[in-house]
Amino acid sequence: MGLKKIIRFCLKLWKSLWTAFRRFWFLFGADIISVTGSCGKTSTTFFLSKILCDQAPCYVGIRENSAKTIKNKLRKIRTPYRFYLQESGIAYPGDMKKIVSNLRPNVGVVTTIGRDHHTSFRTLEGTAAEKGILIESLPRSGVAVLNADDPYVMGMRGNTRAKVLTYGLSDGADVQGSEIHSAWPNRLSLSVRYKGEIVRIETGLFGDLLVISLLAAIAGGLALGVSLEQCAISLQGVESFPARLSIHRSMQGGWIIKDTVKAPFWSVEQVLLLFKDAVAPRKTIFLGSFSDTPGSDSNKYRRMARVALDVADRVVFVGGKAGYVKKMQDPSLDGRLFVFESHREACWFLASDMIENELVLLKSNVNSHLERLVCGQYSGFNCWKDSCEKQIDCEECSESGLTHG
């Protein structure tokens, strides 16, 4: 073994030992919660943080959720916590094993299994197997919080020693949601039942797509000893995590729904259909790039164009993928279907032609940074890249011209 390999080995060993020491010293006796799933894990973590932070000191690890960043965060703990809440994401086989070996959670929450990781895992079964390692790792004294509406998540039930607490809309769910109302301009409200007790929660959320994340968070709170009533109090009026169906008032008096972080193709239609029952003087949908689209891209973009045209007055495609729908433009769709390869042109279109209380959806994956259609209207904004690999909002980026440092 060469000197360089010995140094790398020693450094790796030191980091692992230091991580274990920090975890023991600052998290001894703490409940450690890991939240995973193909969709909804960020929102679930955010909602659960609202519940737990009302109870005791709680560390919240959100967005930066890879095995490497989680290990780095554990190594840098500087204060004790009663709860350590961590969103856990995977990209490749073996990632979840690395996460649980460092985090050692006693509560695991799984939201959904979808096709976000088609390239790495190919099948839903493969994705479920990787995420299911979290549930398999839980101690006998722990709690597995599982989505009763997702058969792939419920398939994890038989692979854990921990107690199982289920949530969802299904009749058999331990934590069950019902009486859901969300048609815009109303915000999401729902009833939640647990062991015969029922509470009503009035949120500040758009649509009903985040119901499962809310129920997952409530079930997580219950698993940690928080009462159903207290969970409801913590979530009254809750708004969404930024860029996850977050609601914004525009300069022109319209309403903008920003969903610009994830857009795996399998989930895009679910978001578009939120506009079906919405009531507004005009409804406009802006679509950027999707991700994980096995098969013909052109067919999939045209399919989403047809879905969007069924639920909105105007549909606008933006960016390099917009060309896929150009052939759909004909006189029958004049004033309804628009194509802009330039984000700057799309920004000008939105800024110059918005009516009072118009409802606008921005839907794309993070590389499209479709939020530029809004922040591009701010003074000083100067970044109009066709694509960007940065995983942060343009408003937080020093290259946008809106921030310094």
Solvent accessible surface area in square Angstrom, and as a share of the most:
residue,aa,sasa,rsa
1,M,166,0.74
2,G,41,0.40
3,L,132,0.66
4,K,154,0.65
5,K,118,0.50
6,I,72,0.37
7,I,99,0.50
8,R,144,0.53
9,F,120,0.50
10,C,69,0.41
11,L,92,0.46
12,K,139,0.59
13,L,86,0.43
14,W,146,0.51
15,K,74,0.31
16,S,40,0.26
17,L,103,0.51
18,W,77,0.27
19,T,3,0.02
20,A,50,0.39
21,F,93,0.39
22,R,31,0.11
23,R,44,0.16
24,F,118,0.49
25,W,160,0.56
26,F,32,0.13
27,L,5,0.03
28,F,160,0.67
29,G,69,0.66
30,A,17,0.14
31,D,25,0.13
32,I,5,0.02
33,I,0,0.00
34,S,0,0.00
35,V,0,0.00
36,T,0,0.00
37,G,0,0.00
38,S,0,0.00
39,C,46,0.28
40,G,23,0.22
41,K,18,0.08
42,T,9,0.05
43,S,3,0.02
44,T,0,0.00
45,T,0,0.00
46,F,38,0.16
47,F,0,0.00
48,L,0,0.00
49,S,10,0.07
50,K,79,0.34
51,I,0,0.00
52,L,0,0.00
53,C,69,0.41
54,D,88,0.46
55,Q,77,0.34
56,A,27,0.21
57,P,91,0.57
58,C,18,0.11
59,Y,49,0.19
60,V,50,0.29
61,G,1,0.01
62,I,36,0.18
63,R,94,0.34
64,E,107,0.48
65,N,30,0.15
66,S,49,0.31
67,A,15,0.12
68,K,152,0.64
69,T,42,0.25
70,I,1,0.00
71,K,41,0.17
72,N,41,0.21
73,K,39,0.17
74,L,0,0.00
75,R,38,0.14
76,K,128,0.54
77,I,8,0.04
78,R,156,0.57
79,T,57,0.33
80,P,90,0.56
81,Y,52,0.20
82,R,98,0.36
83,F,9,0.04
84,Y,0,0.00
85,L,0,0.00
86,Q,0,0.00
87,E,2,0.01
88,S,0,0.00
89,G,9,0.08
90,I,9,0.05
91,A,44,0.34
92,Y,143,0.54
93,P,91,0.57
94,G,30,0.29
95,D,23,0.12
96,M,0,0.00
97,K,139,0.59
98,K,120,0.51
99,I,1,0.00
100,V,14,0.08
101,S,66,0.42
102,N,29,0.15
103,L,0,0.00
104,R,150,0.55
105,P,4,0.03
106,N,36,0.19
107,V,2,0.01
108,G,0,0.00
109,V,0,0.00
110,V,0,0.00
111,T,1,0.00
112,T,30,0.17
113,I,12,0.06
114,G,3,0.03
115,R,107,0.39
116,D,13,0.07
117,H,35,0.15
118,H,34,0.15
119,T,104,0.60
120,S,33,0.21
121,F,21,0.09
122,R,143,0.52
123,T,69,0.40
124,L,30,0.15
125,E,105,0.47
126,G,24,0.23
127,T,3,0.02
128,A,12,0.10
129,A,65,0.50
130,E,12,0.06
131,K,0,0.00
132,G,4,0.04
133,I,46,0.23
134,L,0,0.00
135,I,0,0.00
136,E,87,0.39
137,S,44,0.28
138,L,0,0.00
139,P,45,0.28
140,R,175,0.64
141,S,103,0.67
142,G,1,0.01
143,V,17,0.10
144,A,0,0.00
145,V,0,0.00
146,L,0,0.00
147,N,4,0.02
148,A,23,0.18
149,D,56,0.29
150,D,17,0.09
151,P,103,0.65
152,Y,71,0.27
153,V,0,0.00
154,M,47,0.21
155,G,51,0.49
156,M,9,0.04
157,R,117,0.43
158,G,73,0.71
159,N,84,0.43
160,T,26,0.15
161,R,136,0.49
162,A,9,0.07
163,K,124,0.52
164,V,29,0.16
165,L,8,0.04
166,T,4,0.02
167,Y,0,0.00
168,G,0,0.00
169,L,81,0.40
170,S,42,0.27
171,D,130,0.68
172,G,69,0.67
173,A,3,0.02
174,D,52,0.27
175,V,0,0.00
176,Q,30,0.13
177,G,3,0.03
178,S,47,0.30
179,E,116,0.52
180,I,54,0.27
181,H,113,0.50
182,S,20,0.13
183,A,47,0.37
184,W,12,0.04
185,P,86,0.54
186,N,96,0.49
187,R,81,0.29
188,L,1,0.00
189,S,8,0.05
190,L,0,0.00
191,S,8,0.05
192,V,0,0.00
193,R,73,0.27
194,Y,36,0.14
195,K,165,0.70
196,G,65,0.62
197,E,80,0.36
198,I,115,0.58
199,V,22,0.13
200,R,82,0.30
201,I,0,0.00
202,E,96,0.43
203,T,11,0.06
204,G,12,0.12
205,L,1,0.01
206,F,3,0.01
207,G,5,0.05
208,D,65,0.33
209,L,60,0.30
210,L,14,0.07
211,V,4,0.03
212,I,36,0.18
213,S,4,0.03
214,L,0,0.00
215,L,0,0.00
216,A,0,0.00
217,A,0,0.00
218,I,0,0.00
219,A,0,0.00
220,G,0,0.00
221,G,0,0.00
222,L,23,0.11
223,A,25,0.19
224,L,24,0.12
225,G,71,0.68
226,V,10,0.06
227,S,64,0.41
228,L,4,0.02
229,E,108,0.48
230,Q,51,0.23
231,C,0,0.00
232,A,6,0.05
233,I,102,0.52
234,S,17,0.11
235,L,0,0.00
236,Q,83,0.37
237,G,47,0.45
238,V,11,0.06
239,E,119,0.53
240,S,14,0.09
241,F,23,0.09
242,P,83,0.52
243,A,7,0.06
244,R,35,0.13
245,L,5,0.03
246,S,8,0.05
247,I,39,0.20
248,H,64,0.28
249,R,115,0.42
250,S,16,0.10
251,M,124,0.55
252,Q,56,0.25
253,G,12,0.12
254,G,0,0.00
255,W,63,0.22
256,I,2,0.01
257,I,0,0.00
258,K,16,0.07
259,D,14,0.07
260,T,3,0.02
261,V,35,0.20
262,K,76,0.32
263,A,0,0.00
264,P,6,0.04
265,F,21,0.09
266,W,70,0.25
267,S,6,0.04
268,V,0,0.00
269,E,51,0.23
270,Q,78,0.35
271,V,6,0.03
272,L,0,0.00
273,L,83,0.41
274,L,27,0.13
275,F,0,0.00
276,K,137,0.58
277,D,99,0.52
278,A,7,0.05
279,V,106,0.61
280,A,25,0.20
281,P,89,0.56
282,R,44,0.16
283,K,28,0.12
284,T,0,0.00
285,I,0,0.00
286,F,0,0.00
287,L,0,0.00
288,G,1,0.01
289,S,22,0.14
290,F,11,0.05
291,S,38,0.25
292,D,38,0.20
293,T,26,0.15
294,P,57,0.36
295,G,68,0.65
296,S,50,0.33
297,D,35,0.18
298,S,27,0.17
299,N,87,0.45
300,K,41,0.17
301,Y,1,0.00
302,R,57,0.21
303,R,115,0.42
304,M,1,0.01
305,A,0,0.00
306,R,127,0.46
307,V,22,0.12
308,A,0,0.00
309,L,19,0.10
310,D,124,0.64
311,V,13,0.07
312,A,6,0.05
313,D,63,0.33
314,R,12,0.04
315,V,0,0.00
316,V,0,0.00
317,F,1,0.01
318,V,2,0.01
319,G,5,0.05
320,G,74,0.71
321,K,65,0.27
322,A,1,0.01
323,G,30,0.29
324,Y,71,0.27
325,V,0,0.00
326,K,98,0.42
327,K,183,0.78
328,M,31,0.14
329,Q,80,0.36
330,D,66,0.34
331,P,117,0.73
332,S,93,0.60
333,L,30,0.15
334,D,108,0.56
335,G,48,0.46
336,R,80,0.29
337,L,8,0.04
338,F,45,0.19
339,V,25,0.14
340,F,38,0.16
341,E,96,0.43
342,S,41,0.26
343,H,9,0.04
344,R,141,0.51
345,E,94,0.42
346,A,0,0.00
347,C,9,0.05
348,W,176,0.62
349,F,20,0.08
350,L,0,0.00
351,A,31,0.24
352,S,65,0.42
353,D,56,0.29
354,M,21,0.10
355,I,67,0.34
356,E,103,0.46
357,N,61,0.31
358,E,0,0.00
359,L,0,0.00
360,V,0,0.00
361,L,1,0.00
362,L,0,0.00
363,K,6,0.02
364,S,0,0.00
365,N,20,0.10
366,V,22,0.13
367,N,47,0.24
368,S,9,0.06
369,H,5,0.02
370,L,0,0.00
371,E,6,0.03
372,R,3,0.01
373,L,0,0.00
374,V,25,0.14
375,C,1,0.01
376,G,16,0.15
377,Q,40,0.18
378,Y,77,0.29
379,S,114,0.73
380,G,49,0.47
381,F,20,0.09
382,N,102,0.53
383,C,21,0.12
384,W,51,0.18
385,K,87,0.37
386,D,122,0.63
387,S,66,0.42
388,C,21,0.13
389,E,130,0.58
390,K,76,0.32
391,Q,117,0.52
392,I,63,0.32
393,D,27,0.14
394,C,11,0.07
395,E,72,0.32
396,E,92,0.41
397,C,15,0.09
398,S,55,0.35
399,E,83,0.37
400,S,2,0.01
401,G,29,0.28
402,L,46,0.23
403,T,44,0.26
404,H,180,0.80
405,G,101,0.97
